[in-house]
Amino acid sequence: MPPGDAGRDGSGKPIGPLKMVSLDASLDGRRVRIARLDVPSLVRGSGGAGEAGDLVAAALEAARVGGHSLALALTSESGGAGALDGFQPLPCSEAACRTVLPVPWPKEPEWLRAGEDPLRFVPGLRPWRPDDLEEVAAIHAETIAPQRLRIDRSAETWERNLPAQDAPFFVIERSGRVDAYVLLGAGRPTLRWREHGARRGAEDLLADLFWSVLAWARGARLQRIEGWCMPGILTVRPLYPTSDRSRKGRVPMLRTLDPLTPLPELKSEDECRLWELDAL
């Protein structure tokens, strides 16, 4: 289903727009199609959540008729469910860290403390190239393979989500192949950690990528690094002070559209992680 817009109230004022995109996915080893909805932002005088709910209901029926088994949406930034009746939240988290601490952090590499360019000091680190995309996609597919619910990206989806020129996309290449990557979103005062991945057995390279990103953020004078998912080497091991908490806004919500596809009981994010690229 290509992206589409819909939705006006009885007087012709926009309730939406509401956009719906078809995603290929897997649930407990079974191939399914998911309709991802961008829930409309209500405008003043539009009739409120009731009309938005009618719009969402009509979109869900169209998705069901079109062969989708599940529907996915995100709550608003404020965390309100809005018109998402019948949807259930998925477990999800977010993480953040300051780029500069009140006192120097003892685990920082010497080159980072000296303000050096990571491209000179981290072996194999370089900006991505278009011919890296196939290997990066393979790393991501390997990363999400254990999930009970996962979204499988097409080459078109990857190309659509490539960052702007001012948003770093680093890879670490070893022995002629990409072994790890991180894709970022530039902004002020916060740098978005949008996605990362490493081949099995190369997970320690994520530490090198984090120090490289931290150096880039400091050079750009950004105050924080935030992401839906940052490497476990940060949030589980004390590599660098990082907060990790349940997500307050942009919570993924799921509902079934098919009686033969009941909603699974998903207890941890590792079973159903939604990456930031999957939500765009």
N, C-alpha and C positions, 0 to 999 in steps of 0.2 A: 504494500500500500504506500504510494508516494505521500510526502507531506502535503497536508491540506488545511485550509482555514474554514471555519464555520462559526455561525452564531450571531444572531441579532435578536433583540427583544421585539415585542409586538409593535413598537413604534419605530422600529428600524435602527435603534441605537445599538452599538456593538456590545455584546456581553463578553466576547472573547478578545482576541481570536483564540480558537482552540485548534491545536495542531495534533495530528495523529500520524505516527510512523510505525511501520511494521518491522519487527525485529525477529531474527532467527535465534532460537534458544534451545536449551535442553533442560529437562526436569527429570531427575532420577533416571537418567539414561534414555529418556524418551524425547524425541524431537518435538518441539512445540513452536507455535508462533505467538509472539507477544505484541499487543497493540500498546505502544507507549504514547500517553496523552500528555500534552502540555496544557494543564488546567487553566481556564480563562481567568484573567484578572477582571474582577467586577468593576464597572465604572459607575460613578455616582448617578443615581436615578435609573439604573438599568433594570431594577426589579429585584436585585439582591440574589442571594444564594439559591433561591427557589428556581429561578430561570436558568442559572448556571447549572444547577442540578439536572434540569430537563435537558439541557444541551449535552451534558456529559452522558446522561442516560441514552440519548439518541446516538451519540458517537459509539458507545459501548455496544449497542444493538447492531450498528453497522459493522463493527469489528467482529462480532460473533458470526454474523451472516457471512462475513468475508473469510471465515476459517481460523480466526484467532482463538486460542484456548485461554489465554490470560491477558489481563490488562495491567499496565504499570503506569504509575504517576508519581510525582513528587509533591509533597506539601509545599506551601509557600515558605518564603524565607522566615516568616514569623512562626512557622511550625503549625499553623492552623490547617485542619483537614479540609475546610471549605466544602466543596460540593462532592467530596470523595466518599459518599455513602457506600457501604459494602466493601470498601477496601480495608486491608489489614496492613499495619506497618511491618516492615522487615527490620531485623536487627542491623544497626549501622552505627558507625562511630566517626569521629573527626579528631584530628590532631593538629597541634600548633607548637611553634617554638619561637623565641626571640632570636633575632640575628646577632645581637650584641648583649652580653650578660654584664651584670654589675662588676664582676671580677672575671679575669681570664679563666676559661675552662681548661683544666689540666690535660684532658685527652685530645685537645685540638692538635693537629699536625703542626710542626714548626713552620712549614711553608705558609700555612693559613694564618698563623699569628703574625708572620712577617708581611702579610698582605700580598703574597705572590700570586701569580696567575696559575690556577690549577692545571691548565692545559700544558704547562711546562713541567709539572711535578707529578701528576697522576699518570702512571703508565697506561697507555692505550686510550686515554680520554680524548674525545674529539667531538665536534658538532656532528649531528646526524647528516647523512646524505640520502637522497631519494632511493638509491639502491639498497639502503639498509632496511627499508620498510618491510620486506618479506621476512627477514630474520627477526625484526622487532615483533611482528605479528605472531610469529611462531613462538617466541618467548612468552608473549601474553597468553596464547592458547594453552601452553604448557602450565602456566601459572594458575589459570582458572579451571583446568581439567578436573581437579578433585571436587569442585563445588557441586552440590546437588542441583542448584538452580544457577544457570550461567547464560549469559548473552554472548553469542558467537558472532564476531564482527566480520563483515565482508570487507574486501579490499576497498570498495567505494566508501564505506564508513570510515576506514582509516584515513583515506585521502581527504575526506570532508573535515576531519578533526585535526588536521595538521596545524601546528601553531603558527601565529604570526611571526614575522621576522624578528621582532623584539622579544619573543618568548623563547628561552633556551630549550633545546632538545639535545641532550647529551647522550652519547653511547660510550661504552668501554669495549674496545676491540682487542681481543687476544688471539694469537695464532690464526689470524686471517678471518675471524668471524666475530660478530657482535655477541658479547656474553652478558651485557646488562645495559639498561637504558633508563632514562628519566625524562619525562615530558612535563614542561612547566607552563604556567600562565602568568605573564607579566602584568603587573598592576601596582598601584600605589595606595597605601603604604605596605601592601601585602603581596608576597609572591605565592602563587597557587602551585602546590605540588599536585599535579593532575593525575599522574600515573607513573609507575615504575615496574620493572621486571628484571629478573636475572635467571639465567639457565640453572637447572638443577646442579648443585655443586659449586656454583659461582656466587652464592648469595652474599658472601663477604664483600663483593665488589660494590654492594649497595652502600656500604660505609664510605668508600671512596667517592661515590656519587653524591652522598649527602654533604661531605666536606666541600666538594666542588660547587654544589648549589649554594651552600652557605657563603663561600667566598664570592660567588657571583652576586648574591643578594647584598652582601656588605658593600661590594663595589658599586652597586646601584643605589646604595643608601636606603634600602628597604628595611622596615622595622620587624616584620614577622614573615614566617613561612607557615602556610596553612594548607591542609589537604584532607580529603575524606579518608584517605589511607596513606600513611607514611610507613616506611620499612619497619618491620618488627625489631630490627637491630636498634632502632631508636626508641620505640614505645615499649618494648619488652626488656631489652638490655639497656643499661645506663650509658649509652654512648654519648648522649648530649641531653640536657634537660628539655623534655618535651611533654606536653600535656596530652592526654588521650581520654576522651569522654564520649558518651552517647551523643549522637548528632541531635541538635535542637531544631534546626531548620533543614529544608530540602530532604526530608525523610522519605525514602522510597516506600510506596504503598502498592499492594498487589491485591487483585481480586480475580476469581475465576469467571470465565464466560461459558464454560463447558461442564455439564454435570459429570462427564467422564474424567475431568481433570480437577479433582478436589485440591484445595490449597494445602500444601504440605506444612507440617509443623517444623519451622526453621528456627533453631534455637541459638545459632551463632552466626556472626557475619561471615565466617569462613565457609559456611554452607551456601551463601547466596550473595557474595559481595557484588555491589553495583559500583563500578568505577565511574569517575567523573566524566570520562569520555562517552560512557554509555548513556548519559543523561542529557546530552546536547542534541 
